[in-house]
Amino acid sequence: MLETLGTNSPGSLLRNVLLRILYSFLFYLVIPAVLARLFWRSLKEPLYRQNLLQRFGFVNIEKEVGSELIWVHSVSAGETIAAAPLVRRLVTRGFTVLMTTMTPTGRERVLDLLGDSVLHSYAPYDLPDAVGRFLERSKPKCLVIIDTELWPNIIHQCSLRNVKTILVNGRLSARSAAGYKKISGLAKPMLQEIDYLAVQTFSHGRRFIDLGLGEEKLVVAGSIKFDQELPADFNEKVSQLRGKVGDRLIVIGASTHRGEEEMILNAFRSIRSSHKELLLILAPRHPHRSNEVAELVEKAGEILQLHSDNRNCNDSTTVLLLDVMGELIYFYGISDIAIVGGSFVPVGGHNLMEAVHAQVPVIMGPHLENIEDIASMFVDNGGMRIARDAAELNVALGSLVSSADERRHLVAQANDVLKINQGALDKVENLIIQSIT
């Protein structure tokens, strides 16, 4: 038991056990509030009501005889997109992969990207009985966690059952590290029970070590998001969409949140007065907001069309609303400029890598906390534009609309960043295989 918890003194051992018991007790107490929040979200997104028992570990896993199971956890859509190439490699090697997510959008991305080549379940809540039940029913050989989604009971229960745990794409900001230090009695034993932690940069790794991770467990692998692959049907789908929108100059506002659509609309309208060929595509982060965004567009006096209407845009259409999940990557393929959301409001910035891989120049706002290291690489190399407010967005968008040369330059500089940083996928795949063989 002392080895499992990675502590040296009985007093430390007892304190850590008591802290984890207290943490679990508090988690049980808030479960009614968690379920109430799920119900509230399900009023707008009914999928939140489905498969509720899976969140308590009640899963039915059917895998091929003789195949070892790898559990890959990606909390939501962005992490699932990043994990897909790695998962395909593991499936090709003959492993059964069980993907878990926390959100319906993550689940839909699993189905879109990986189909029936993998199993899917919602991840269990971080309760001892739920996690234990999940592990007993699935019997994974290894748990691969995408990004920094760390839960004390999941890590501990895996350690008790000799299930290898590997964190991939690990990142830890200074602010998050300070938060973990406040709960070091939980964080340090958890990090000591992890088998390997593959981080994006050395600075992230240093923060994990300062919190208690053993240096021998740290691998600086880079980000697997640089190794992202376009879907096999990318060119076919892009050609179909191009037929739908016609020969227009297209600006896409992608993964937007409330407040960002209005800012993008205003910038688009100010520029369209001198560029009549412009078409704006709006792709809200959460499709259940589509009605809200549609009302905003129509109040602005724009001619709106919904993608789900399955009609071609005519010359009078000024805004196309992407109101379904799973097709954003194809819409990047027909776009000339991408404004990536979650960055003009304090969300922290969404994944820009899909746009970069699709060869689209990117504009983002100032709120990039969630992707700060990756974003800084593109900014420093001149491969992305930052607009700090609405006025700067107008200038940046107007400049890119007016200059095909500037658009090509941004794409070329972004491609340089991609080439320099690719290779993490090979390192992570080898790490997983070595840890379980």
N, C-alpha and C positions, 0 to 999 in steps of 0.2 A: 504493500500500500504506500509505503514511503517513496518507493521508486515511481509509482504511478503519479503521485502528486509532485514529485520533483522537489521535495523539501527535505531538510536535514534534521530539524528538531521536532520532538513530539508536540511542543507548544504551537509551532507554526502549522503542523499537520492538523491539529485540532481546530485551530482558528480558521483554516481554509475550508475544512469540512463544514464547520458551523456557518461560515459565510455562504457556502453553496446551498446549504439547507435553507438559510434565511432567504436567499435569492429565489429559490424554488417556491418557498412558501408565499412570498410576495407575488410571484408570477401566477400561482394558483388563485390568489385573491383578485387579481385584475382580469382573470379570464372572462367574467361576465361583461366587463367593459370592452374587452377585445371582441367578444362575440357581438355586442351591441354595435360596435363600430363596423364590423363586417356586414351586419344587417343594414345599417345606414347606407353603406357604400353600395349594397346590392339593390337599393331602391333605384339607383341610376345605372348600375352595372349588375344585372341579375346573375351573371356568372359567379359572383362572389358567394352565392348561396349553394353552389354545386360542390359536391365532394367534400363536405365539411368534415366528415369523420377522418378523412386522410390527414387533416391537421392535428389529429390526436393519435396518429400512428396506425390507424386501421387501413392497411394497404394489402392488396392481393397481388403478389408478384409471381408471374409465370415466366421462367426463363428456360433456355435450352439446356438439356442435360449436359453436364460437363463444362458449361460456360461459367466463368467467374464474373461476378457482378461488380461494377464500379458505380458508385453513387456520385453524381455530379450535381452540385447545388449552385444554381444561378438565380439570385433573388427575383429578378424581373427581366424585362425585355432587353435592355442594353447588355446585361451580363450574359444573357442567353445568346445573343448575336455574337459576342466575343468568344463564347465557349464552343460554338457550333463546329468550327474546323477541327478543334481538339477532339471533340466527341466523334466526329466522322473517322478520325484516325484510330481511335480506340475501338470503334465498331469494326473497322477493317481488320484490326488485329485479332478479332474473334471474341472480344469482350461483350457482355450484355451491359448496356448503360442505362441506369435509372436516373432520369433528370428530375430534379425537384425545383420548384419555384414557389414564390409566395403570392404571386398575383395572377389574375386571369390573363393579363397581357403577356406575362412571361410564358404562361401555358400555351397561348396561341402562337407565340414565336417558336416554341418547341415543335408544335405541330407543323407550322409553316416551313421551318428550316430542316427538320429532321424526320418528320412524318412518323411512320411506324417502324423506323429503324431503331428507335429507342423506346423505353418505357417512360411513363410520366406519372408523377404524383405531386400533390402539394407537400411541402416540407412539414415535418411535425413541429408543433410548438415546442419551445425549449423547456419541456417539463420531463422529469425523469421517467415517468411511466410512459408518456407518449413517445419519447425517443427510444426507450428500451423496446417498446412494442414494435416500432418501425424497424429497428435493427434486427429483431428476432424474426420478423416476417420477410425481410428483404435479404438479410445475410450478406452484406457487401464485403468485398475484400479490401476496399479502399474508399475513402471519401475525398473528393476533390471539390474544394470550395473556390468559387470564382469571385475575385475581389475580396474586400475585407468584410465578410459576413460571418462574424465569430460569435458563437453561443456556448457558454460554459458547460451546460449539460450535454449538448451534442458532442463536444470534444471529449468530455469525461467519459460518457457512455461508450464512445468509440474506443477510447483507450482501454477501458475495462474488458472489451471484447477483442482486443488486438486488431481492430480495424484501423489501418493506416490512414492518417489524416494529412492532407497536403493542401495548403492554401496557394492559389495561383493568381497572378496579377495583383499581388498584395500591395496595398498603399496605405499610408497612415500620415495624415497631415499633422503639423505641430499642434493644432487645436484639438484634434481627436486624441493624440497622444497624451495631452494634458488631461483630457477626460478619463482616459483609461488609468492614469496614475491615481486618480481619486478613488478608483475601485481596484487598486493593485492586489488586494487580497483575493479577488476573483480573476483578474487579468493575468497575473504572473503564473499561477498554477495552470491556467488554460494554455498559455503559450508554452509552458514546459511540457505539456502533454501532446502538443502538435509534433508530428514527425518531421515535416519540412515546410518551409515557408518561402515561396518563390516571389520575390518582390520586383517592382518595376524599376526602382532606382536604389542606389546605395543609401541615399538620405532616408528613404522610407525604411530600409532595413535597419539602419542605425537606431531609429526610433523604436522598432520592435525589440532590438537587443537591449536598449535602455529599460524597457518594460519587463525584461526577464527572459526573452528568447535566447536559447543557447546559440552561440555563433556557428557551431557545426551544423545547425539546422537551417541556416540562411543560405539562399541561392539568389543572386542578383541576375534575373533572367530577362528583364525587360518586360514589355507589355505584349501580350498575344493579340491585342487589337490591331497591331501593325501587320499581323499575318492574316487578317480577315480575308475571306474569299468571296467573290461575287457568286450569286446563285447560278447553277448550270443553265437555267432558262433566262438569264439576264438579258441577253441580246434580243431574244425572241419577244419577251414581254416589253422591252423598251421600244422595239419597232412597232408593236401594237399600240402602245400609248402615244407614240409620235403620230400615228395615223389618227388618233382621237383628238389631239390638240392642234394639229396642223403645224405649219412652219412659222412658229412664233418664237420670240425671245422670252424665255421663261425664268421667273424668279420663284423660288420655293421658300416658304416660311415653314420650317420643319420642327416637329416636337414642341410646338408652342404652348404657352400657358396663358391664363387670363391676364390681360394687360399687354401682352406681346402682339397679339393679332392686330389690335388697334394701332400700335406703333408701326408695324410693318405695312398695314393698309395705308396709313398716312404718307409714309415714305414712297410707297408704290404710286399713289395717286399724284403726288407732286412731280414725279418723274414721267408718268405716263402722258402728261400733257404735251411733252415733246418727243415721246416714243410710243406712238399709237400701237406698235406691234407687240407691246408687252402683255404677258399673261401672268397672273399671280396664282400660284397654288398654295393653299393653306392646309397644313397637315397638323391639327392639334394633337398634342401628346396623348390625350385621352379622348377617344372617339365619341364617348357619351356627351362631350361638350359640343358636338357638331351643330345641334340646333341653336345653341347660344352663339356660336361663331357665325352661323348662317344669318341670324338676325342682325348681327353687327355689320356684316358685309352689305346686306340689303338696306340697312339704315344709312349706310355710307353712300348709297346710290349706285353701287356696282351691280353688274349683271352676273348673277351667280349661277353656277351649275354644280350639282353633286356628282361625284365620281360614281356613286352607287346607282345613278339613273341609267348608266350604260348607254349614254348618247355621246355622239361626237360634239365637240365644242364648235360653235359657229363664230363668225368674225366679231360678233357683238359681245361674246362672253369675255368678261374681264377677270373673273375669279373662279377657279375650280377648287372645290372643297374635297379633300381626301378624307372621307368619312367612314373608312373601313380600316381594319388592322392588317398588318402584314405586307403592305405593298410599298412602303416608303422607299426602299432601296431602288425599286424600278422607277419611281418618280424622280429620284435623284438622277437617274440615267437620261431623262429628257430635259433636265434643268440646266440652265446656263449660269445661274448664281444661286447659292444656298445660304439662307439666313437660319442658323441653327439655334433653336430656342432653349428655354430654361436658363438663359444667360443674360437676358435683359431685365429679369425679375430675380429676386434672391432665392433661386432654386439650386444653383451651383453648376449649371451647364450640362447639356446632354452630349451624347456621343457624336463627335464630328467625323469619325473614321469612315462611316458608310459613304458620306459625301466625298471624302478625299479619295477613297477607292474607286468611286464612280467618276472621278476626274472632274469634279465641280469645285470652283473657287468658293471659299467659305467666309462668311461674316458672322461674328459672334459678339455678344455684349460683354460687360465687365464682370459678370458673376460666374466665375469659372472654378470655384473652389473644388468641385468634384473631379475636375479633369485638369488641374493646374499644371502638373508636370508635362503631360502630353500637349496641352494647348501651348505652353511656353515654347516647346520645341518648334512648333509651326510658326508662332509669332516671331521668335528670334531669327528664324530662317527666311522670313518674308513670305511664308506660305499660307497666311491667314490674316484677315483684317479684323481689328477690334474697333467697335463703335461703343463709346461709353454712354451715349444718351441718344435721344431721338434726332437731335441735330446732326450728330456725327453719323448716324445711320443713313440719314438722307444724303450726306456727302459721299459716304462710302458706296452706297448702292448706286447713286448717280454716276460716280466715276467708273464703276464696273460695267454698268449698262452701256455707257458711252464708248468704252474701249475694249475691243476684243483682245488687243495685245496685252492689256493689263490682266484680263481674265486668264489668258494663256500663261502669263508669267507667274501668277499665283499658283496655278496648277503645277507648273514645272518645279517651283520651289517646294511645294508640298510633296511632290513625288520624291524629291531628294531626301526629305525627312523620312519618308516611308522606307526607302532603300537602306538608309543608314541603320534603321532600328528594327528591321525584320530579322527573324531568327529565334525569337522567344518560344515559338511553338515547338520547334525541335527540342529545345532544352527542357521544356515542361513535359513533353511526351516521354522523353528519356528518363526524366526524374520519376514519373509515375511508374513506368515499367520496371525500373531498377528497384523501386521501393517494395514492389509486391512479388518479385521473382527471386 
